[in-house]
Amino acid sequence: MKSYKLSEAEDLLIGKKGTKERDEYEFELKLELPSGAHLQCKLSQLQNIDY
């Protein structure tokens, strides 16, 4: 199983920085949980995906 850095997984699953989808994703992160808990949740979800 290959491991990915968070930024690599976000690029693959959401899109590269500067794309509409990635901008919306990052905007939602800032709105929903500024504490970073949302990132931790996303990271744990990404760790459960088989590549």
JORAUR-V146275 format. One record per pair of residues at least 24 apart in sequence whose ideal C-beta (glycine too) atoms are under 7 Angstrom apart, sorted by the first residue. I is the first residue (numbers start at 1). J is the second residue. If there is no record, write none. Layout:
i->(I/I)
j->(J/J)
This chain:
i->(1/2/6/9)
j->(51/51/43/46)
